[in-house]
Amino acid sequence: MSMHMMDITTKAETRRSASAECCVRMQPSTMQLIRQGEIPKGDVVAVSQTAGVMAAKQTPDLLPLCHPLLPGSIDIEFDTVGSEDCVRIRATVTGIGRTGFEMEAMVAASVAALNLYDMCKNVDKGMIIEGIRLVSKTGGKSGTYTAGAEPGRDRVGEVIAVCLGKDKGPKNPVGEGVLQEGTGFLGDSHAGTERQVSLLAIETVERFTAALRQLNPRMMETQGIRIAPGDSAENLLIQGIDLLSLPLGTRLRVGAEAVIELVQLGKKFHKPGFFLLPLEGAFGSVVHGGTVRDGDAVQIIH
C-alpha cells in the first residue's frame, strides 16, 4: 500500500490555531507533592511545559506525513487545582500556514503528559494518561471546529465525581450512588424534587479557577484556593460534554443503565453569592435508574 504527503502548495497561508488536551490521573498524594513542589526531580509543571513546547516544534520529525510548520506561539497550561487526582493539560498552537496546527497541539499535550509521568513515576507508577483529544481549531478551508459540536455525532463524556448531600448546599464526593427512576439519587436532598439530579461540567470549574489564577495567582497558590467536587452542589461532575449546548429533552446514559433527561439549564440564585451550578449547571429527571460510579461513561443517546 502506498502513502503520500498531501499537496498543500495550492492552499493560501492563513492564521490558524489548534488546542488539544489530556488528563494525567494519579493518586491524590501525588497531586499534593506536585502542588507543594516536592517531587524529587524538580518543578514538574515548568519542565513538562518546556517538554511540550520542544515536542510541538519536532512534530514533522515524529509523524512522517506531517508538513513542517512554523508555530507563532505555543502555550501549554496545567491545571493542578480543579481536581484532587487529575492534572489537566491544554496545549494551544497558533501560527500562519497552509495547513493546521492540530498535530502540533496534540503532540505538545501528549509529551507534556509523558514528561509529567517521567518526573513523578518514582512516587506513583500507576498514573494514567487519558482523554487525549483535539478541543478546537480555527482557520483554513474547513473553518472552526469545536469538540462535541458536530451534529449527529456521538459524544461521550465521563463522570468525574458522584456527589451527594442530605442538606442543601455543598455535597460530598461518595464514589458511587443509586439513581431511582422518577426520584433522583437515593439519600440526596434533591431526591423527589422537580430538579432530581444536578450536573456540572468540570470544564466550567476549570475555566473559573483559571480566571481566578489570572486575577490573583499568588493568593491561589499561598491559600490553596480550589473548587472541589460537590462544592457547587452538583450531583454529577462530568467532563467531555458541553451541557449548555444541549437542548432540553436530551437524554444521557450514565454508566451501564441509568438514563437522565435534561429538564432545565441553569437556575435562579437562591441566596447571595457566586455559584457555578446556577450559571452553567444542568438539571434532569431520572428516566431509568441504576448505579452510577466515578469513571462511568456519559453518552448522549437522544
C-alpha atoms as a printed R data frame, in Angstrom:
    type eleno elety resid chain resno       x      y      z
1   ATOM     1    CA   MET     A     1   0.000  0.000  0.000
2   ATOM     2    CA   SER     A     2   1.413  3.398 -0.992
3   ATOM     3    CA   MET     A     3   1.426  6.536  1.105
4   ATOM     4    CA   HIS     A     4   1.835 10.159  0.250
5   ATOM     5    CA   MET     A     5   2.004 13.577  1.842
6   ATOM     6    CA   MET     A     6  -0.956 15.778  0.948
7   ATOM     7    CA   ASP     A     7  -0.248 18.562 -1.544
8   ATOM     8    CA   ILE     A     8  -0.821 21.926  0.164
9   ATOM     9    CA   THR     A     9   1.010 24.111 -2.340
10  ATOM    10    CA   THR     A    10  -2.251 25.493 -3.731
11  ATOM    11    CA   LYS     A    11  -3.580 26.499 -0.311
12  ATOM    12    CA   ALA     A    12  -3.357 30.073  0.919
13  ATOM    13    CA   GLU     A    13  -1.390 30.912  4.033
14  ATOM    14    CA   THR     A    14  -3.829 31.930  6.760
15  ATOM    15    CA   ARG     A    15  -3.789 32.391 10.504
16  ATOM    16    CA   ARG     A    16  -4.609 29.094 12.199
17  ATOM    17    CA   SER     A    17  -4.817 27.777 15.743
18  ATOM    18    CA   ALA     A    18  -5.491 24.473 17.462
19  ATOM    19    CA   SER     A    19  -5.980 23.380 21.066
20  ATOM    20    CA   ALA     A    20  -5.642 19.872 22.457
21  ATOM    21    CA   GLU     A    21  -5.982 18.492 25.957
22  ATOM    22    CA   CYS     A    22  -5.434 15.428 28.077
23  ATOM    23    CA   CYS     A    23  -5.527 14.385 31.714
24  ATOM    24    CA   VAL     A    24  -2.954 12.611 33.870
25  ATOM    25    CA   ARG     A    25  -4.823 10.649 36.525
26  ATOM    26    CA   MET     A    26  -2.870  9.986 39.740
27  ATOM    27    CA   GLN     A    27  -3.072  9.374 43.452
28  ATOM    28    CA   PRO     A    28  -4.226 12.442 45.449
29  ATOM    29    CA   SER     A    29  -0.975 12.219 47.415
30  ATOM    30    CA   THR     A    30   0.980 12.647 44.169
31  ATOM    31    CA   MET     A    31  -1.084 15.699 43.311
32  ATOM    32    CA   GLN     A    32  -0.215 17.208 46.680
33  ATOM    33    CA   LEU     A    33   3.510 16.680 46.057
34  ATOM    34    CA   ILE     A    34   3.202 18.453 42.698
35  ATOM    35    CA   ARG     A    35   1.318 21.386 44.254
36  ATOM    36    CA   GLN     A    36   3.856 21.724 47.050
37  ATOM    37    CA   GLY     A    37   6.867 21.450 44.717
38  ATOM    38    CA   GLU     A    38   8.122 18.330 46.483
39  ATOM    39    CA   ILE     A    39   8.612 15.970 43.543
40  ATOM    40    CA   PRO     A    40  12.321 14.962 43.794
41  ATOM    41    CA   LYS     A    41  13.089 15.658 40.118
42  ATOM    42    CA   GLY     A    42  12.059 19.299 40.410
43  ATOM    43    CA   ASP     A    43   9.381 21.667 39.079
44  ATOM    44    CA   VAL     A    44   7.009 19.286 37.308
45  ATOM    45    CA   VAL     A    45   4.883 21.948 35.625
46  ATOM    46    CA   ALA     A    46   7.742 24.082 34.309
47  ATOM    47    CA   VAL     A    47   9.753 21.165 32.940
48  ATOM    48    CA   SER     A    48   6.686 19.496 31.398
49  ATOM    49    CA   GLN     A    49   5.646 22.738 29.724
50  ATOM    50    CA   THR     A    50   9.134 23.023 28.248
51  ATOM    51    CA   ALA     A    51   8.986 19.418 27.043
52  ATOM    52    CA   GLY     A    52   5.650 20.073 25.358
53  ATOM    53    CA   VAL     A    53   6.911 23.191 23.584
54  ATOM    54    CA   MET     A    54  10.017 21.397 22.343
55  ATOM    55    CA   ALA     A    55   7.956 18.421 21.136
56  ATOM    56    CA   ALA     A    56   5.490 20.595 19.211
57  ATOM    57    CA   LYS     A    57   8.369 22.002 17.153
58  ATOM    58    CA   GLN     A    58   9.539 18.449 16.352
59  ATOM    59    CA   THR     A    59   6.144 17.172 15.163
60  ATOM    60    CA   PRO     A    60   7.146 16.549 11.496
61  ATOM    61    CA   ASP     A    61  10.151 14.520 12.707
62  ATOM    62    CA   LEU     A    62   7.831 12.293 14.763
63  ATOM    63    CA   LEU     A    63   4.929 11.930 12.312
64  ATOM    64    CA   PRO     A    64   6.155 11.128  8.816
65  ATOM    65    CA   LEU     A    65   3.274 12.642  6.839
66  ATOM    66    CA   CYS     A    66   3.032 15.908  8.788
67  ATOM    67    CA   HIS     A    67   4.135 19.066  6.984
68  ATOM    68    CA   PRO     A    68   6.853 21.195  8.597
69  ATOM    69    CA   LEU     A    69   5.191 24.298 10.038
70  ATOM    70    CA   LEU     A    70   6.432 27.347 11.901
71  ATOM    71    CA   PRO     A    71   4.349 27.892 15.051
72  ATOM    72    CA   GLY     A    72   3.985 31.531 16.006
73  ATOM    73    CA   SER     A    73   3.176 30.666 19.620
74  ATOM    74    CA   ILE     A    74   2.889 27.553 21.769
75  ATOM    75    CA   ASP     A    75   1.057 27.842 25.065
76  ATOM    76    CA   ILE     A    76   0.713 24.927 27.499
77  ATOM    77    CA   GLU     A    77  -1.496 25.265 30.572
78  ATOM    78    CA   PHE     A    78  -1.517 22.940 33.581
79  ATOM    79    CA   ASP     A    79  -4.468 22.798 35.947
80  ATOM    80    CA   THR     A    80  -3.405 21.302 39.284
81  ATOM    81    CA   VAL     A    81  -6.266 22.920 41.224
82  ATOM    82    CA   GLY     A    82  -9.545 21.743 39.674
83  ATOM    83    CA   SER     A    83  -9.235 18.091 40.720
84  ATOM    84    CA   GLU     A    84  -7.730 16.040 43.523
85  ATOM    85    CA   ASP     A    85  -6.412 13.300 41.223
86  ATOM    86    CA   CYS     A    86  -6.156 14.688 37.682
87  ATOM    87    CA   VAL     A    87  -3.707 17.182 36.213
88  ATOM    88    CA   ARG     A    88  -5.409 18.587 33.127
89  ATOM    89    CA   ILE     A    89  -3.113 19.758 30.351
90  ATOM    90    CA   ARG     A    90  -4.145 22.002 27.462
91  ATOM    91    CA   ALA     A    91  -1.837 22.951 24.600
92  ATOM    92    CA   THR     A    92  -2.634 25.727 22.126
93  ATOM    93    CA   VAL     A    93  -0.550 26.302 18.998
94  ATOM    94    CA   THR     A    94  -1.081 29.256 16.660
95  ATOM    95    CA   GLY     A    95   0.659 30.472 13.532
96  ATOM    96    CA   ILE     A    96   0.478 31.263  9.841
97  ATOM    97    CA   GLY     A    97   0.451 28.305  7.470
98  ATOM    98    CA   ARG     A    98  -1.117 26.379  4.607
99  ATOM    99    CA   THR     A    99  -2.342 23.602  6.904
100 ATOM   100    CA   GLY     A   100  -3.466 23.416 10.506
101 ATOM   101    CA   PHE     A   101  -1.622 23.001 13.805
102 ATOM   102    CA   GLU     A   102  -3.809 20.180 15.151
103 ATOM   103    CA   MET     A   103  -0.993 17.630 15.361
104 ATOM   104    CA   GLU     A   104   1.422 20.108 16.930
105 ATOM   105    CA   ALA     A   105  -1.127 20.751 19.686
106 ATOM   106    CA   MET     A   106  -1.778 17.021 20.166
107 ATOM   107    CA   VAL     A   107   1.933 16.239 20.337
108 ATOM   108    CA   ALA     A   108   2.563 19.098 22.774
109 ATOM   109    CA   ALA     A   109  -0.155 17.929 25.183
110 ATOM   110    CA   SER     A   110   0.902 14.283 24.898
111 ATOM   111    CA   VAL     A   111   4.611 14.866 25.508
112 ATOM   112    CA   ALA     A   112   3.910 17.280 28.359
113 ATOM   113    CA   ALA     A   113   1.871 14.478 29.952
114 ATOM   114    CA   LEU     A   114   4.612 11.913 29.313
115 ATOM   115    CA   ASN     A   115   7.185 14.193 30.909
116 ATOM   116    CA   LEU     A   116   4.930 14.620 33.948
117 ATOM   117    CA   TYR     A   117   4.748 10.829 34.208
118 ATOM   118    CA   ASP     A   118   8.533 10.542 33.920
119 ATOM   119    CA   MET     A   119   9.110 13.067 36.695
120 ATOM   120    CA   CYS     A   120   6.545 11.501 39.049
121 ATOM   121    CA   LYS     A   121   6.864  7.779 38.301
122 ATOM   122    CA   ASN     A   122   9.177  7.161 41.250
123 ATOM   123    CA   VAL     A   123   6.293  8.056 43.607
124 ATOM   124    CA   ASP     A   124   3.313  6.863 41.512
125 ATOM   125    CA   LYS     A   125   3.827  4.278 38.757
126 ATOM   126    CA   GLY     A   126   0.065  3.772 38.414
127 ATOM   127    CA   MET     A   127  -0.601  7.134 36.770
128 ATOM   128    CA   ILE     A   128  -2.847  7.036 33.681
129 ATOM   129    CA   ILE     A   129  -2.718  9.406 30.712
130 ATOM   130    CA   GLU     A   130  -6.230  9.666 29.312
131 ATOM   131    CA   GLY     A   131  -8.596 11.707 27.171
132 ATOM   132    CA   ILE     A   132  -6.086 12.978 24.607
133 ATOM   133    CA   ARG     A   133  -8.175 14.887 22.068
134 ATOM   134    CA   LEU     A   134  -8.437 17.907 19.833
135 ATOM   135    CA   VAL     A   135 -10.532 20.544 21.615
136 ATOM   136    CA   SER     A   136 -10.776 23.158 18.893
137 ATOM   137    CA   LYS     A   137  -9.231 24.530 15.720
138 ATOM   138    CA   THR     A   138  -9.686 27.679 13.677
139 ATOM   139    CA   GLY     A   139  -8.638 28.799 10.219
140 ATOM   140    CA   GLY     A   140  -8.334 27.049  6.893
141 ATOM   141    CA   LYS     A   141 -10.934 25.833  4.414
142 ATOM   142    CA   SER     A   142 -12.728 23.643  6.973
143 ATOM   143    CA   GLY     A   143 -13.267 26.634  9.270
144 ATOM   144    CA   THR     A   144 -13.836 26.341 13.005
145 ATOM   145    CA   TYR     A   145 -14.116 23.050 14.863
146 ATOM   146    CA   THR     A   146 -15.150 22.605 18.493
147 ATOM   147    CA   ALA     A   147 -15.129 19.169 20.108
148 ATOM   148    CA   GLY     A   148 -18.612 17.813 20.595
149 ATOM   149    CA   ALA     A   149 -20.304 20.407 18.398
150 ATOM   150    CA   GLU     A   150 -20.773 18.251 15.272
151 ATOM   151    CA   PRO     A   151 -24.444 17.407 14.653
152 ATOM   152    CA   GLY     A   152 -25.305 13.731 14.606
153 ATOM   153    CA   ARG     A   153 -22.006 12.605 16.065
154 ATOM   154    CA   ASP     A   154 -21.945 10.526 19.241
155 ATOM   155    CA   ARG     A   155 -20.442 12.365 22.170
156 ATOM   156    CA   VAL     A   156 -19.135 10.502 25.171
157 ATOM   157    CA   GLY     A   157 -18.064 12.102 28.422
158 ATOM   158    CA   GLU     A   158 -17.100 10.746 31.815
159 ATOM   159    CA   VAL     A   159 -18.282 11.011 35.404
160 ATOM   160    CA   ILE     A   160 -15.529 12.711 37.377
161 ATOM   161    CA   ALA     A   161 -17.335 12.534 40.723
162 ATOM   162    CA   VAL     A   162 -20.650 11.394 42.191
163 ATOM   163    CA   CYS     A   163 -21.641 13.798 44.989
164 ATOM   164    CA   LEU     A   164 -24.490 13.515 47.495
165 ATOM   165    CA   GLY     A   165 -25.737 15.568 50.426
166 ATOM   166    CA   LYS     A   166 -28.596 15.321 52.898
167 ATOM   167    CA   ASP     A   167 -28.858 19.117 53.150
168 ATOM   168    CA   LYS     A   168 -28.978 21.918 50.582
169 ATOM   169    CA   GLY     A   169 -25.624 23.391 49.659
170 ATOM   170    CA   PRO     A   170 -22.266 21.688 49.006
171 ATOM   171    CA   LYS     A   171 -22.292 17.926 48.554
172 ATOM   172    CA   ASN     A   172 -19.718 15.260 49.349
173 ATOM   173    CA   PRO     A   173 -17.953 13.007 46.807
174 ATOM   174    CA   VAL     A   174 -19.076  9.447 47.541
175 ATOM   175    CA   GLY     A   175 -17.658  7.402 44.675
176 ATOM   176    CA   GLU     A   176 -20.992  5.901 43.654
177 ATOM   177    CA   GLY     A   177 -24.718  6.399 44.102
178 ATOM   178    CA   VAL     A   178 -28.012  4.816 43.140
179 ATOM   179    CA   LEU     A   179 -30.356  6.675 40.804
180 ATOM   180    CA   GLN     A   180 -34.020  5.765 41.230
181 ATOM   181    CA   GLU     A   181 -36.459  6.312 38.401
182 ATOM   182    CA   GLY     A   182 -38.609  9.395 38.938
183 ATOM   183    CA   THR     A   183 -36.776 10.260 42.164
184 ATOM   184    CA   GLY     A   184 -33.064 11.015 41.854
185 ATOM   185    CA   PHE     A   185 -30.124  9.839 43.937
186 ATOM   186    CA   LEU     A   186 -31.203  7.872 46.979
187 ATOM   187    CA   GLY     A   187 -30.075  9.684 50.113
188 ATOM   188    CA   ASP     A   188 -29.689 13.080 48.417
189 ATOM   189    CA   SER     A   189 -31.598 16.179 49.500
190 ATOM   190    CA   HIS     A   190 -32.920 16.825 45.973
191 ATOM   191    CA   ALA     A   191 -34.377 13.360 45.507
192 ATOM   192    CA   GLY     A   192 -38.069 13.609 44.681
193 ATOM   193    CA   THR     A   193 -37.963 17.307 43.731
194 ATOM   194    CA   GLU     A   194 -38.603 18.759 40.266
195 ATOM   195    CA   ARG     A   195 -34.828 19.002 39.791
196 ATOM   196    CA   GLN     A   196 -33.958 15.436 40.694
197 ATOM   197    CA   VAL     A   197 -30.329 15.435 39.531
198 ATOM   198    CA   SER     A   198 -27.875 18.301 39.035
199 ATOM   199    CA   LEU     A   199 -24.955 18.120 36.606
200 ATOM   200    CA   LEU     A   200 -21.924 20.375 36.192
201 ATOM   201    CA   ALA     A   201 -19.063 20.171 33.678
202 ATOM   202    CA   ILE     A   202 -15.532 20.145 35.054
203 ATOM   203    CA   GLU     A   203 -14.614 22.402 32.120
204 ATOM   204    CA   THR     A   204 -16.741 25.097 33.798
205 ATOM   205    CA   VAL     A   205 -14.859 24.650 37.060
206 ATOM   206    CA   GLU     A   206 -11.517 24.787 35.268
207 ATOM   207    CA   ARG     A   207 -12.410 27.983 33.411
208 ATOM   208    CA   PHE     A   208 -13.416 29.631 36.670
209 ATOM   209    CA   THR     A   209 -10.292 28.556 38.555
210 ATOM   210    CA   ALA     A   210  -8.119 29.661 35.629
211 ATOM   211    CA   ALA     A   211  -9.776 33.084 35.741
212 ATOM   212    CA   LEU     A   212  -9.109 33.313 39.476
213 ATOM   213    CA   ARG     A   213  -5.452 32.414 38.948
214 ATOM   214    CA   GLN     A   214  -5.110 35.193 36.391
215 ATOM   215    CA   LEU     A   215  -6.651 37.719 38.781
216 ATOM   216    CA   ASN     A   216  -4.580 36.748 41.804
217 ATOM   217    CA   PRO     A   217  -2.158 33.847 41.230
218 ATOM   218    CA   ARG     A   218  -0.293 34.426 44.492
219 ATOM   219    CA   MET     A   219  -3.458 34.129 46.588
220 ATOM   220    CA   MET     A   220  -4.478 30.966 44.729
221 ATOM   221    CA   GLU     A   221  -1.131 29.336 45.480
222 ATOM   222    CA   THR     A   222  -0.489 30.533 49.035
223 ATOM   223    CA   GLN     A   223  -4.021 29.927 50.290
224 ATOM   224    CA   GLY     A   224  -4.603 26.743 48.313
225 ATOM   225    CA   ILE     A   225  -7.931 28.008 46.931
226 ATOM   226    CA   ARG     A   226  -9.677 25.339 44.876
227 ATOM   227    CA   ILE     A   227 -13.143 24.144 43.917
228 ATOM   228    CA   ALA     A   228 -13.560 20.537 44.969
229 ATOM   229    CA   PRO     A   229 -16.161 18.130 43.545
230 ATOM   230    CA   GLY     A   230 -19.505 18.842 45.186
231 ATOM   231    CA   ASP     A   231 -18.624 22.377 46.290
232 ATOM   232    CA   SER     A   232 -21.098 23.800 43.762
233 ATOM   233    CA   ALA     A   233 -23.843 21.447 44.999
234 ATOM   234    CA   GLU     A   234 -23.715 19.267 41.865
235 ATOM   235    CA   ASN     A   235 -24.638 15.582 41.978
236 ATOM   236    CA   LEU     A   236 -22.586 14.674 38.928
237 ATOM   237    CA   LEU     A   237 -19.357 16.404 37.960
238 ATOM   238    CA   ILE     A   238 -18.676 15.343 34.365
239 ATOM   239    CA   GLN     A   239 -16.199 16.073 31.602
240 ATOM   240    CA   GLY     A   240 -16.292 15.980 27.832
241 ATOM   241    CA   ILE     A   241 -19.855 17.206 27.168
242 ATOM   242    CA   ASP     A   242 -20.936 20.842 26.795
243 ATOM   243    CA   LEU     A   243 -24.128 20.717 28.842
244 ATOM   244    CA   LEU     A   244 -25.330 24.192 27.905
245 ATOM   245    CA   SER     A   245 -25.245 23.335 24.194
246 ATOM   246    CA   LEU     A   246 -27.774 20.532 24.636
247 ATOM   247    CA   PRO     A   247 -31.499 21.142 24.054
248 ATOM   248    CA   LEU     A   248 -33.975 20.364 26.805
249 ATOM   249    CA   GLY     A   249 -35.229 16.828 26.493
250 ATOM   250    CA   THR     A   250 -31.777 15.453 25.656
251 ATOM   251    CA   ARG     A   251 -31.227 12.085 27.280
252 ATOM   252    CA   LEU     A   252 -27.902 11.000 28.742
253 ATOM   253    CA   ARG     A   253 -26.984  7.426 29.557
254 ATOM   254    CA   VAL     A   254 -24.798  7.398 32.650
255 ATOM   255    CA   GLY     A   255 -22.978  4.158 33.327
256 ATOM   256    CA   ALA     A   256 -24.500  0.885 32.178
257 ATOM   257    CA   GLU     A   257 -28.182  1.507 32.978
258 ATOM   258    CA   ALA     A   258 -29.127  4.954 34.258
259 ATOM   259    CA   VAL     A   259 -30.760  7.474 31.898
260 ATOM   260    CA   ILE     A   260 -31.249 11.168 32.743
261 ATOM   261    CA   GLU     A   261 -33.394 13.585 30.722
262 ATOM   262    CA   LEU     A   262 -32.420 17.259 30.833
263 ATOM   263    CA   VAL     A   263 -35.295 19.417 32.082
264 ATOM   264    CA   GLN     A   264 -33.569 22.720 32.932
265 ATOM   265    CA   LEU     A   265 -30.371 24.610 32.141
266 ATOM   266    CA   GLY     A   266 -29.212 26.967 34.872
267 ATOM   267    CA   LYS     A   267 -31.441 28.369 37.594
268 ATOM   268    CA   LYS     A   268 -32.047 31.446 39.701
269 ATOM   269    CA   PHE     A   269 -29.714 32.260 42.560
270 ATOM   270    CA   HIS     A   270 -31.426 31.239 45.766
271 ATOM   271    CA   LYS     A   271 -29.103 33.253 48.014
272 ATOM   272    CA   PRO     A   272 -26.409 35.942 47.686
273 ATOM   273    CA   GLY     A   273 -23.012 34.864 46.433
274 ATOM   274    CA   PHE     A   274 -21.424 33.254 43.407
275 ATOM   275    CA   PHE     A   275 -22.266 29.681 42.492
276 ATOM   276    CA   LEU     A   276 -21.269 27.786 39.359
277 ATOM   277    CA   LEU     A   277 -24.293 25.489 39.273
278 ATOM   278    CA   PRO     A   278 -26.911 28.223 38.669
279 ATOM   279    CA   LEU     A   279 -24.733 29.753 35.960
280 ATOM   280    CA   GLU     A   280 -23.744 26.708 33.919
281 ATOM   281    CA   GLY     A   281 -25.321 23.684 35.559
282 ATOM   282    CA   ALA     A   282 -27.972 21.380 34.141
283 ATOM   283    CA   PHE     A   283 -30.823 19.593 35.868
284 ATOM   284    CA   GLY     A   284 -32.506 16.379 34.911
285 ATOM   285    CA   SER     A   285 -35.097 13.790 35.811
286 ATOM   286    CA   VAL     A   286 -34.318 10.091 36.081
287 ATOM   287    CA   VAL     A   287 -35.920  8.150 33.232
288 ATOM   288    CA   HIS     A   288 -34.229  4.855 34.114
289 ATOM   289    CA   GLY     A   289 -32.476  4.024 37.359
290 ATOM   290    CA   GLY     A   290 -29.170  2.353 38.049
291 ATOM   291    CA   THR     A   291 -25.911  2.588 39.967
292 ATOM   292    CA   VAL     A   292 -23.567  5.372 38.884
293 ATOM   293    CA   ARG     A   293 -19.863  5.415 39.738
294 ATOM   294    CA   ASP     A   294 -16.870  7.710 39.306
295 ATOM   295    CA   GLY     A   295 -15.339  6.986 35.904
296 ATOM   296    CA   ASP     A   296 -18.585  5.858 34.270
297 ATOM   297    CA   ALA     A   297 -19.229  6.927 30.680
298 ATOM   298    CA   VAL     A   298 -21.795  9.646 29.932
299 ATOM   299    CA   GLN     A   299 -23.312  9.345 26.445
300 ATOM   300    CA   ILE     A   300 -25.859 11.402 24.563
301 ATOM   301    CA   ILE     A   301 -28.468  8.901 23.342
302 ATOM   302    CA   HIS     A   302 -31.356 11.148 22.244
